[in-house]
Amino acid sequence: MPRSVVVSVSGKGGVGKTTFTALLLRGLTRLGGYEVLAIDADPAMNLPSVLGCEVKESVGDLIERLEKEVDPDEVTASFEQMVWETITENKGFDLLAMGFTEREGCYCTVNRVLARIVDSVTMFYDLVLMDMEAGLEHLSRRTDRDVDVFFIVTDPSRMGLQTAGRIINITKTLHINFKHMYLVGNRFPETAERTLYTFAEENGVRCAAFLPFDPNVSRFNLQGKPLLELPDDSPILSPLKNIIENCIEPLL
């Protein structure tokens, strides 16, 4: 069975990585002919909301429910089957929410299960798109292994760029080898584009696109409307289409 193409999205909280993930999914599902799995690996679980999807149970919920019966560190075939049952089917894609547990007071258990899911459940899909938790924790726990395309999203702020730089550095420190790593500037004005290009060059990564401020995205988020229904003439969709055509589609 051919290996899935795995795409991961990371960045500081608030820079728009979940919006970027949702709009990537919008474009990818419109390609047609591919089995697509979206994974919300951020414990905040915002991806289902911006997609307009209902998640009845996350993997974290499953772990909590079966805590006394199943050891997630020893994922059995029966546990994997239970994980399959948490996947929700939607038009053009399936959705898996990792959620979180209170065990050990951190996200460690769910991260370990996510690493196993990347190795097992995802092999049944042509494309896997992961919205990772904000910051660096997932990288330090190596849950971004086997990633083909790694997008780091930043907004035009010092903190956004600093976090992007730390993410790039930690991938080098931990020797995490992504096949392709790209920087994405979100809500970047034209006057700030040179700053991002310079930053990308200094950090040895390619800049995939500058995503403009799009009033439709703000309006949809404010009204709670699914970004999958964003109008085709929305300004943000043209650079997103280029990202899909140049960074992802050649790998499928």
TORLOMI-346576 format. One line per field, with one value per atom (N, C-alpha, C): residue in one letter; x, y, z. Coordinates in steps of 0.2 Angstrom, whole numbers, padded with zeros to 4 digits. Layout:
% TORLOMI-346576
vexnu: c(A/...);
x: c(X/...);
y: c(Y/...);
z: c(Z/...);
This chain:
% TORLOMI-346576
vexnu: c(M/M/M/P/P/P/R/R/R/S/S/S/V/V/V/V/V/V/V/V/V/S/S/S/V/V/V/S/S/S/G/G/G/K/K/K/G/G/G/G/G/G/V/V/V/G/G/G/K/K/K/T/T/T/T/T/T/F/F/F/T/T/T/A/A/A/L/L/L/L/L/L/L/L/L/R/R/R/G/G/G/L/L/L/T/T/T/R/R/R/L/L/L/G/G/G/G/G/G/Y/Y/Y/E/E/E/V/V/V/L/L/L/A/A/A/I/I/I/D/D/D/A/A/A/D/D/D/P/P/P/A/A/A/M/M/M/N/N/N/L/L/L/P/P/P/S/S/S/V/V/V/L/L/L/G/G/G/C/C/C/E/E/E/V/V/V/K/K/K/E/E/E/S/S/S/V/V/V/G/G/G/D/D/D/L/L/L/I/I/I/E/E/E/R/R/R/L/L/L/E/E/E/K/K/K/E/E/E/V/V/V/D/D/D/P/P/P/D/D/D/E/E/E/V/V/V/T/T/T/A/A/A/S/S/S/F/F/F/E/E/E/Q/Q/Q/M/M/M/V/V/V/W/W/W/E/E/E/T/T/T/I/I/I/T/T/T/E/E/E/N/N/N/K/K/K/G/G/G/F/F/F/D/D/D/L/L/L/L/L/L/A/A/A/M/M/M/G/G/G/F/F/F/T/T/T/E/E/E/R/R/R/E/E/E/G/G/G/C/C/C/Y/Y/Y/C/C/C/T/T/T/V/V/V/N/N/N/R/R/R/V/V/V/L/L/L/A/A/A/R/R/R/I/I/I/V/V/V/D/D/D/S/S/S/V/V/V/T/T/T/M/M/M/F/F/F/Y/Y/Y/D/D/D/L/L/L/V/V/V/L/L/L/M/M/M/D/D/D/M/M/M/E/E/E/A/A/A/G/G/G/L/L/L/E/E/E/H/H/H/L/L/L/S/S/S/R/R/R/R/R/R/T/T/T/D/D/D/R/R/R/D/D/D/V/V/V/D/D/D/V/V/V/F/F/F/F/F/F/I/I/I/V/V/V/T/T/T/D/D/D/P/P/P/S/S/S/R/R/R/M/M/M/G/G/G/L/L/L/Q/Q/Q/T/T/T/A/A/A/G/G/G/R/R/R/I/I/I/I/I/I/N/N/N/I/I/I/T/T/T/K/K/K/T/T/T/L/L/L/H/H/H/I/I/I/N/N/N/F/F/F/K/K/K/H/H/H/M/M/M/Y/Y/Y/L/L/L/V/V/V/G/G/G/N/N/N/R/R/R/F/F/F/P/P/P/E/E/E/T/T/T/A/A/A/E/E/E/R/R/R/T/T/T/L/L/L/Y/Y/Y/T/T/T/F/F/F/A/A/A/E/E/E/E/E/E/N/N/N/G/G/G/V/V/V/R/R/R/C/C/C/A/A/A/A/A/A/F/F/F/L/L/L/P/P/P/F/F/F/D/D/D/P/P/P/N/N/N/V/V/V/S/S/S/R/R/R/F/F/F/N/N/N/L/L/L/Q/Q/Q/G/G/G/K/K/K/P/P/P/L/L/L/L/L/L/E/E/E/L/L/L/P/P/P/D/D/D/D/D/D/S/S/S/P/P/P/I/I/I/L/L/L/S/S/S/P/P/P/L/L/L/K/K/K/N/N/N/I/I/I/I/I/I/E/E/E/N/N/N/C/C/C/I/I/I/E/E/E/P/P/P/L/L/L/L/L/L);
x: c(0004/0000/0004/0003/0007/0007/0012/0012/0008/0005/0001/0006/0004/0007/0005/0009/0007/0010/0005/0006/0004/0009/0008/0009/0005/0004/0006/0011/0013/0014/0015/0016/0013/0015/0013/0005/0002/-0005/-0007/-0013/-0015/-0013/-0008/-0006/-0010/-0015/-0020/-0018/-0015/-0013/-0019/-0024/-0030/-0034/-0034/-0038/-0034/-0028/-0024/-0025/-0025/-0026/-0033/-0038/-0045/-0046/-0042/-0043/-0038/-0033/-0029/-0034/-0037/-0042/-0047/-0050/-0055/-0052/-0046/-0043/-0042/-0039/-0037/-0043/-0049/-0055/-0058/-0056/-0059/-0055/-0049/-0045/-0049/-0052/-0056/-0051/-0054/-0050/-0046/-0045/-0041/-0044/-0042/-0045/-0041/-0044/-0041/-0043/-0038/-0039/-0037/-0041/-0039/-0038/-0032/-0031/-0031/-0035/-0034/-0030/-0024/-0019/-0018/-0021/-0021/-0026/-0024/-0029/-0035/-0034/-0039/-0045/-0043/-0049/-0053/-0050/-0053/-0055/-0051/-0052/-0059/-0062/-0069/-0074/-0073/-0077/-0077/-0071/-0070/-0072/-0072/-0074/-0082/-0085/-0092/-0094/-0089/-0090/-0091/-0095/-0096/-0092/-0089/-0085/-0088/-0090/-0094/-0089/-0083/-0078/-0071/-0066/-0059/-0056/-0049/-0045/-0044/-0043/-0042/-0048/-0054/-0060/-0060/-0058/-0057/-0052/-0047/-0042/-0044/-0048/-0050/-0056/-0060/-0065/-0063/-0057/-0055/-0048/-0047/-0041/-0039/-0044/-0043/-0043/-0045/-0045/-0040/-0037/-0032/-0027/-0021/-0014/-0013/-0013/-0012/-0005/0000/0007/0008/0003/0003/-0003/-0003/-0009/-0010/-0016/-0018/-0022/-0023/-0028/-0034/-0037/-0044/-0044/-0038/-0038/-0038/-0034/-0034/-0041/-0045/-0052/-0056/-0055/-0059/-0057/-0051/-0049/-0052/-0053/-0056/-0063/-0066/-0073/-0074/-0069/-0069/-0069/-0067/-0066/-0073/-0074/-0081/-0080/-0085/-0085/-0088/-0085/-0088/-0088/-0091/-0090/-0083/-0080/-0074/-0068/-0069/-0064/-0066/-0062/-0063/-0059/-0062/-0059/-0058/-0052/-0050/-0048/-0051/-0049/-0045/-0039/-0035/-0037/-0039/-0041/-0035/-0037/-0032/-0035/-0030/-0032/-0029/-0031/-0029/-0023/-0022/-0017/-0010/-0007/0000/0000/-0006/-0006/-0003/-0003/0000/-0003/0000/-0003/0001/0005/0010/0007/0002/-0001/-0004/-0008/-0011/-0006/0000/0005/0008/0009/0011/0007/0000/-0005/-0005/-0004/-0004/0002/0008/0014/0012/0008/0006/0001/-0004/-0009/-0006/-0001/0003/0006/0008/0011/0006/0000/-0005/-0011/-0015/-0022/-0021/-0016/-0015/-0013/-0011/-0009/-0014/-0020/-0026/-0029/-0025/-0027/-0022/-0024/-0019/-0016/-0019/-0017/-0019/-0014/-0016/-0014/-0018/-0017/-0018/-0012/-0012/-0012/-0016/-0016/-0013/-0007/-0003/-0004/-0003/-0004/0001/-0001/0003/0010/0015/0022/0026/0030/0035/0035/0029/0029/0029/0025/0024/0031/0035/0041/0046/0046/0050/0048/0042/0040/0040/0042/0043/0037/0031/0025/0024/0029/0029/0033/0035/0039/0035/0039/0036/0032/0034/0030/0033/0029/0032/0032/0027/0027/0025/0030/0029/0028/0023/0021/0022/0026/0026/0023/0017/0014/0016/0016/0018/0014/0012/0009/0015/0013/0018/0020/0022/0023/0030/0033/0040/0039/0034/0033/0032/0028/0026/0033/0037/0043/0048/0048/0053/0051/0044/0042/0044/0043/0044/0052/0056/0063/0065/0061/0063/0061/0055/0053/0058/0060/0065/0071/0074/0080/0079/0073/0072/0072/0069/0069/0076/0081/0088/0091/0090/0092/0090/0084/0081/0082/0085/0087/0080/0075/0069/0069/0069/0070/0063/0061/0055/0057/0053/0055/0055/0050/0049/0047/0050/0048/0047/0041/0040/0037/0039/0036/0030/0025/0019/0018/0017/0015/0008/0005/-0002/-0004/-0009/-0011/-0005/-0001/0005/0004/0005/0004/0010/0010/0015/0021/0020/0026/0031/0028/0031/0034/0033/0035/0042/0046/0053/0056/0053/0055/0055/0049/0048/0053/0054/0059/0066/0068/0074/0075/0070/0069/0070/0066/0067/0074/0077/0083/0088/0088/0092/0092/0086/0084/0084/0086/0087/0080/0075/0068/0066/0061/0058/0051/0050/0043/0038/0033/0028/0023/0021/0016/0015/0012/0010/0002/-0001/-0008/-0011/-0015/-0017/-0023/-0024/-0030/-0036/-0041/-0047/-0053/-0057/-0062/-0068/-0068/-0072/-0071/-0064/-0062/-0064/-0063/-0065/-0072/-0076/-0083/-0086/-0083/-0085/-0083/-0077/-0075/-0080/-0081/-0086/-0093/-0095/-0102/-0102/-0097/-0097/-0099/-0097/-0099/-0093/-0094/-0088/-0084/-0077/-0073/-0073/-0075/-0076/-0081/-0085/-0090/-0088/-0081/-0079/-0080/-0082/-0083/-0077/-0078/-0072/-0068/-0071/-0068/-0064/-0064/-0060/-0053/-0050/-0043/-0038/-0039/-0034/-0034/-0039/-0039/-0034/-0032/-0028/-0021/-0018/-0011/-0011/-0017/-0018/-0018/-0021/-0021/-0014/-0010/-0003/0001/-0001/0003/0001/-0005/-0007/-0004/-0004/-0002/0006/0009/0017/0020/0017/0020/0017/0011/0007/0005/0002/-0001/0005/0011/0016/0018/0016/0018/0013/0007/0001/0001);
y: c(-0006/0000/0006/0011/0017/0021/0024/0028/0035/0037/0043/0049/0055/0061/0065/0066/0069/0077/0081/0088/0091/0095/0097/0105/0108/0115/0117/0121/0123/0131/0134/0141/0143/0149/0152/0153/0152/0153/0160/0160/0166/0169/0165/0168/0166/0161/0159/0152/0148/0141/0137/0138/0133/0136/0142/0145/0143/0143/0141/0133/0129/0122/0121/0124/0124/0125/0131/0133/0129/0126/0121/0115/0113/0107/0109/0115/0117/0116/0118/0117/0110/0106/0099/0095/0096/0092/0093/0099/0101/0098/0095/0092/0086/0082/0076/0070/0064/0058/0056/0059/0057/0056/0051/0050/0055/0059/0064/0063/0064/0064/0070/0074/0080/0078/0079/0078/0084/0086/0091/0089/0090/0088/0094/0099/0104/0103/0103/0101/0107/0113/0118/0116/0111/0108/0114/0118/0123/0122/0117/0115/0113/0108/0106/0112/0117/0123/0127/0128/0132/0129/0122/0118/0117/0118/0117/0110/0106/0099/0097/0092/0090/0084/0084/0078/0076/0070/0067/0065/0062/0060/0061/0063/0064/0058/0057/0052/0053/0059/0061/0058/0059/0057/0049/0046/0039/0036/0039/0037/0038/0044/0045/0039/0038/0033/0026/0025/0018/0017/0023/0023/0017/0014/0008/0002/0002/-0004/-0005/0001/0001/0005/0002/0006/0009/0016/0019/0018/0017/0016/0009/0005/-0002/-0002/0001/0002/-0005/-0008/-0015/-0014/-0019/-0019/-0016/-0019/-0017/-0009/-0006/0001/0005/0002/0006/0006/0000/0000/0005/0006/0011/0018/0019/0026/0027/0022/0022/0025/0022/0024/0031/0035/0042/0046/0043/0047/0049/0055/0057/0058/0056/0057/0063/0067/0073/0073/0078/0078/0079/0074/0075/0074/0073/0071/0068/0065/0062/0067/0067/0071/0067/0068/0065/0070/0071/0076/0072/0074/0071/0073/0079/0082/0081/0080/0080/0076/0074/0071/0074/0073/0076/0072/0066/0061/0064/0064/0067/0074/0077/0084/0087/0084/0086/0083/0084/0082/0076/0073/0068/0061/0059/0053/0053/0059/0060/0060/0064/0064/0058/0053/0047/0043/0043/0040/0043/0049/0053/0050/0049/0046/0039/0035/0029/0029/0034/0035/0037/0041/0043/0037/0032/0026/0021/0021/0016/0018/0022/0024/0027/0032/0036/0033/0027/0023/0022/0022/0021/0027/0032/0039/0041/0044/0047/0053/0057/0063/0064/0066/0067/0075/0079/0086/0087/0089/0089/0096/0099/0105/0104/0106/0104/0109/0107/0112/0118/0124/0130/0129/0132/0132/0126/0123/0119/0112/0111/0104/0098/0099/0093/0091/0096/0095/0091/0094/0091/0083/0082/0075/0071/0074/0070/0067/0071/0069/0072/0075/0077/0073/0067/0062/0060/0058/0056/0061/0067/0073/0074/0075/0076/0084/0088/0095/0098/0102/0106/0113/0116/0123/0126/0132/0136/0143/0144/0150/0155/0162/0167/0173/0178/0184/0189/0195/0201/0204/0199/0202/0199/0202/0200/0193/0192/0186/0180/0182/0176/0174/0179/0177/0174/0176/0173/0166/0164/0157/0153/0156/0153/0151/0155/0154/0149/0149/0143/0136/0136/0130/0127/0132/0130/0127/0131/0129/0122/0121/0114/0109/0110/0104/0102/0107/0105/0102/0104/0102/0094/0093/0086/0082/0085/0081/0078/0082/0080/0082/0077/0078/0078/0084/0085/0085/0082/0082/0090/0093/0100/0105/0110/0115/0122/0125/0131/0136/0142/0148/0151/0152/0155/0162/0167/0174/0175/0175/0176/0184/0187/0194/0198/0197/0201/0207/0213/0218/0218/0221/0221/0224/0229/0233/0228/0223/0218/0212/0211/0205/0204/0210/0209/0207/0209/0206/0199/0196/0189/0185/0188/0185/0184/0190/0190/0185/0185/0180/0173/0171/0165/0163/0168/0167/0165/0169/0169/0162/0159/0153/0147/0148/0142/0139/0142/0139/0143/0140/0144/0147/0152/0156/0154/0150/0148/0153/0157/0162/0168/0173/0178/0178/0177/0177/0184/0187/0194/0194/0199/0200/0199/0195/0193/0195/0200/0202/0196/0192/0186/0181/0180/0175/0178/0185/0188/0187/0189/0189/0182/0177/0170/0167/0169/0167/0170/0177/0180/0178/0176/0173/0166/0162/0155/0151/0154/0150/0146/0140/0136/0139/0139/0142/0138/0131/0127/0131/0135/0138/0145/0147/0154/0155/0161/0162/0161/0159/0157/0164/0170/0176/0179/0175/0178/0179/0184/0186/0181/0177/0173/0166/0165/0158/0158/0163/0163/0160/0163/0161/0154/0152/0145/0140/0142/0138/0137/0142/0141/0137/0137/0133/0125/0124/0117/0114/0119/0116/0115/0120/0119/0115/0115/0112/0105/0104/0097/0093/0096/0091/0087/0090/0086/0079/0079/0073/0068/0070/0065/0060);
z: c(0000/0000/0000/-0005/-0005/0001/0003/0009/0008/0013/0013/0013/0009/0010/0016/0020/0027/0027/0028/0028/0035/0038/0045/0045/0049/0050/0057/0058/0065/0065/0071/0072/0079/0080/0087/0087/0093/0094/0091/0088/0085/0079/0076/0069/0063/0064/0059/0056/0060/0057/0056/0061/0060/0054/0053/0047/0041/0041/0035/0034/0039/0038/0035/0038/0035/0028/0026/0019/0014/0017/0013/0012/0017/0017/0011/0012/0007/0000/-0002/-0008/-0010/-0005/-0007/-0008/-0005/-0006/-0013/-0015/-0022/-0028/-0026/-0031/-0034/-0029/-0030/-0032/-0030/-0032/-0026/-0021/-0015/-0009/-0005/0002/0006/0010/0014/0021/0026/0033/0036/0039/0043/0050/0054/0061/0064/0069/0074/0080/0079/0085/0090/0089/0094/0100/0106/0112/0112/0109/0109/0105/0100/0096/0092/0089/0085/0078/0075/0068/0067/0071/0069/0069/0073/0073/0067/0064/0058/0052/0053/0047/0047/0053/0054/0054/0058/0059/0066/0067/0074/0076/0082/0084/0090/0090/0096/0101/0099/0104/0101/0105/0103/0105/0103/0105/0113/0115/0122/0126/0124/0127/0128/0122/0122/0127/0128/0132/0139/0141/0148/0149/0144/0145/0147/0143/0144/0148/0152/0156/0160/0163/0167/0163/0157/0153/0148/0145/0140/0142/0140/0141/0134/0133/0127/0125/0130/0128/0124/0125/0121/0117/0111/0107/0104/0106/0103/0097/0093/0088/0089/0095/0097/0099/0102/0103/0096/0092/0085/0082/0083/0080/0083/0090/0094/0091/0089/0086/0080/0076/0069/0071/0076/0077/0079/0081/0083/0077/0071/0065/0062/0061/0058/0050/0047/0039/0037/0033/0030/0023/0020/0012/0010/0007/0004/0009/0015/0020/0026/0030/0036/0041/0048/0053/0059/0062/0068/0073/0079/0084/0089/0091/0096/0103/0104/0111/0116/0122/0127/0133/0137/0143/0149/0155/0161/0164/0161/0164/0164/0169/0170/0170/0170/0169/0163/0158/0151/0145/0140/0133/0131/0135/0133/0131/0134/0132/0125/0124/0117/0112/0113/0109/0107/0112/0110/0106/0107/0103/0096/0095/0089/0085/0088/0084/0081/0085/0083/0077/0078/0073/0066/0066/0060/0057/0060/0058/0055/0058/0057/0053/0056/0054/0047/0047/0041/0035/0035/0029/0024/0027/0023/0019/0019/0016/0011/0006/0001/0004/0008/0011/0018/0022/0029/0031/0033/0035/0042/0046/0053/0055/0059/0063/0069/0070/0076/0082/0088/0093/0093/0095/0095/0099/0096/0099/0097/0102/0101/0104/0108/0112/0108/0102/0098/0094/0093/0090/0095/0101/0106/0108/0106/0107/0101/0095/0089/0086/0087/0084/0077/0074/0067/0063/0065/0061/0055/0050/0044/0040/0041/0038/0031/0026/0019/0018/0020/0020/0026/0029/0035/0034/0036/0035/0042/0042/0048/0046/0050/0049/0054/0051/0056/0053/0058/0056/0056/0054/0054/0061/0065/0072/0074/0079/0081/0085/0089/0092/0087/0082/0077/0074/0072/0068/0073/0079/0084/0085/0086/0087/0081/0075/0068/0068/0071/0071/0076/0081/0086/0084/0080/0077/0072/0068/0063/0067/0072/0075/0079/0082/0086/0081/0075/0070/0068/0068/0067/0073/0079/0085/0086/0084/0085/0079/0074/0068/0065/0065/0062/0054/0050/0043/0039/0038/0034/0027/0022/0015/0013/0015/0012/0018/0019/0025/0022/0023/0020/0026/0024/0029/0025/0029/0026/0030/0027/0030/0030/0035/0036/0038/0034/0035/0034/0029/0028/0023/0025/0020/0015/0010/0005/0007/0012/0014/0019/0021/0026/0022/0016/0012/0012/0011/0011/0018/0023/0030/0030/0028/0028/0024/0018/0013/0016/0019/0023/0028/0032/0038/0035/0030/0027/0025/0021/0019/0024/0030/0035/0039/0039/0042/0038/0031/0027/0025/0025/0023/0017/0013/0007/0010/0007/0008/0003/0006/0001/-0002/0003/0001/0006/0004/0008/0007/0013/0013/0015/0011/0013/0018/0021/0025/0021/0023/0019/0024/0022/0026/0026/0021/0021/0027/0028/0033/0040/0041/0047/0048/0043/0044/0045/0042/0043/0050/0052/0059/0064/0063/0068/0068/0062/0062/0063/0064/0065/0059/0053/0047/0045/0042/0040/0035/0036/0031/0024/0024/0018/0013/0016/0011/0009/0010/0009/0001/-0001/-0008/-0012/-0018/-0023/-0025/-0024/-0026/-0020/-0014/-0008/-0010/-0008/-0009/-0007/-0001/0002/-0002/-0007/-0010/-0016/-0019/-0025/-0022/-0017/-0015/-0012/-0009/-0006/-0012/-0018/-0023/-0026/-0026/-0028/-0024/-0017/-0012/-0014/-0015/-0016/-0023/-0028/-0034/-0034/-0030/-0031/-0025/-0019/-0013/-0012/-0013/-0011/-0017/-0022/-0027/-0031/-0032/-0035/-0031/-0025/-0021/-0021/-0023/-0023/-0029);
